[in-house]
Amino acid sequence: VDGAIGSKDQVEEPLDFVQSQELPQAPFWKAATDKELGGLREKLTYNVVDLPKDRKAIPSKIVFTVKRDAYGQISKYKSRVVVQGFRQRKG
């Protein structure tokens, strides 16, 4: 697969999960996303609850990044879940 760990290939960083699965590096992006979501579950970062009728869910997305070592070689495919925390309201 082009963009394997240790290569110096130019790799496109996807803008969303759907796009990540359409790229040749899809297995790497999927593994990074699974690791991120697994870590959030393991650390009990969130609870799944019913949303009150008068509330909206806080938007979230996955941010994808290629990490490179000092020689410019790909060292890691990283995936992070981010939320728009500034939209939170007490209550």
Sine and cosine of phi, psi and omega as CSV:
sin_phi,cos_phi,sin_psi,cos_psi,sin_omega,cos_omega
0.00,0.00,0.75,-0.66,0.09,-1.00
-0.88,0.47,0.60,-0.80,0.02,-1.00
1.00,0.10,0.33,0.95,0.00,-1.00
-0.90,0.43,0.38,-0.93,0.04,-1.00
-0.82,0.57,0.72,-0.69,0.00,-1.00
1.00,-0.09,-0.15,0.99,0.00,-1.00
-1.00,0.01,0.29,-0.96,0.05,-1.00
-0.97,-0.24,0.23,0.97,-0.03,-1.00
-0.85,0.53,0.49,-0.87,0.17,-0.99
-0.98,0.21,0.80,-0.61,-0.03,-1.00
-0.83,-0.56,0.76,-0.64,0.04,-1.00
-0.96,0.27,0.75,-0.66,0.08,-1.00
-1.00,0.00,0.90,-0.44,-0.07,-1.00
-0.92,0.40,0.41,-0.91,0.00,-1.00
-1.00,-0.03,-0.32,0.95,0.04,-1.00
-0.40,-0.92,0.11,-0.99,-0.08,-1.00
-0.90,0.43,-0.65,0.76,-0.01,-1.00
-0.86,0.51,-0.73,0.68,0.02,-1.00
-0.89,0.46,-0.62,0.79,-0.01,-1.00
-0.87,0.49,-0.52,0.85,-0.03,-1.00
-0.99,0.10,-0.11,0.99,0.05,-1.00
-0.99,-0.11,-0.13,0.99,-0.04,-1.00
-1.00,0.01,0.36,-0.93,0.03,-1.00
-0.87,0.49,-0.43,0.90,-0.01,-1.00
-1.00,0.02,0.28,0.96,-0.06,-1.00
-0.75,0.67,-0.69,0.73,0.00,-1.00
-0.87,0.49,-0.58,0.82,0.01,-1.00
-0.94,0.34,-0.68,0.73,0.02,-1.00
-0.91,0.41,-0.63,0.77,0.01,-1.00
-0.90,0.44,-0.70,0.71,0.01,-1.00
-0.88,0.47,-0.67,0.75,0.02,-1.00
-0.90,0.43,-0.65,0.76,0.01,-1.00
-0.93,0.37,-0.68,0.74,0.04,-1.00
-0.87,0.49,-0.65,0.76,0.02,-1.00
-0.90,0.44,-0.70,0.72,0.00,-1.00
-0.89,0.46,-0.76,0.65,-0.02,-1.00
-0.91,0.41,-0.61,0.79,0.05,-1.00
-0.89,0.46,-0.66,0.75,0.04,-1.00
-0.90,0.44,-0.64,0.76,0.03,-1.00
-0.90,0.43,-0.66,0.75,0.03,-1.00
-0.91,0.42,-0.71,0.70,-0.05,-1.00
-0.88,0.48,-0.61,0.79,-0.03,-1.00
-1.00,0.05,0.06,1.00,-0.01,-1.00
0.80,0.60,0.72,0.70,-0.07,-1.00
-0.94,0.35,-0.42,0.91,-0.07,-1.00
-0.57,-0.82,0.29,-0.96,0.10,-0.99
-0.84,-0.54,0.66,-0.75,0.08,-1.00
-1.00,0.03,0.86,-0.51,-0.02,-1.00
-0.70,-0.71,0.32,-0.95,0.11,-0.99
-0.95,0.30,0.69,-0.72,-0.02,-1.00
-0.99,0.12,0.80,-0.60,0.06,-1.00
-0.84,0.54,0.52,-0.85,-0.08,-1.00
-0.88,0.47,-0.47,0.88,-0.04,-1.00
-1.00,-0.04,0.19,0.98,-0.04,-1.00
-0.84,-0.54,0.42,-0.91,0.09,-1.00
-0.91,-0.41,0.53,-0.85,0.06,-1.00
-0.93,0.37,0.55,-0.84,0.06,-1.00
-0.97,0.23,0.80,-0.60,-0.02,-1.00
-0.88,0.47,0.57,-0.82,0.08,-1.00
-0.65,-0.76,0.26,-0.96,0.08,-1.00
-0.41,-0.91,0.16,-0.99,0.05,-1.00
-0.95,-0.30,0.75,-0.66,0.03,-1.00
-0.96,-0.29,0.77,-0.63,-0.05,-1.00
-0.95,-0.33,0.68,-0.73,-0.01,-1.00
-0.62,-0.79,0.65,-0.76,0.14,-0.99
-0.99,-0.11,0.82,-0.58,0.05,-1.00
-0.99,-0.15,0.68,-0.74,-0.02,-1.00
-0.84,-0.54,0.46,-0.89,0.04,-1.00
-1.00,0.08,-0.10,-0.99,-0.05,-1.00
-0.90,0.44,-0.32,0.95,-0.02,-1.00
-0.99,-0.14,0.08,1.00,0.02,-1.00
0.99,0.11,0.13,0.99,0.01,-1.00
-1.00,0.07,0.56,-0.83,0.02,-1.00
-0.91,0.41,0.83,-0.55,0.02,-1.00
-0.95,-0.32,-0.35,0.94,-0.08,-1.00
-0.23,-0.97,0.59,-0.80,0.19,-0.98
-0.98,-0.20,0.83,-0.55,-0.10,-0.99
-0.88,-0.48,0.64,-0.77,0.01,-1.00
-0.75,-0.66,0.73,-0.68,0.01,-1.00
-0.74,-0.67,0.68,-0.73,0.12,-0.99
-1.00,-0.02,0.80,-0.60,0.02,-1.00
-0.81,-0.58,0.54,-0.84,0.04,-1.00
-0.82,-0.57,0.37,-0.93,0.03,-1.00
-1.00,0.03,0.97,0.26,-0.07,-1.00
-0.85,0.52,-0.42,0.91,0.00,-1.00
-0.91,0.42,-0.24,0.97,0.01,-1.00
-1.00,0.05,-0.10,0.99,-0.02,-1.00
-0.90,0.44,0.58,-0.82,0.11,-0.99
-0.77,-0.63,0.66,-0.75,0.00,-1.00
-0.89,0.45,0.63,-0.78,0.06,-1.00
0.91,-0.41,0.00,0.00,0.00,0.00
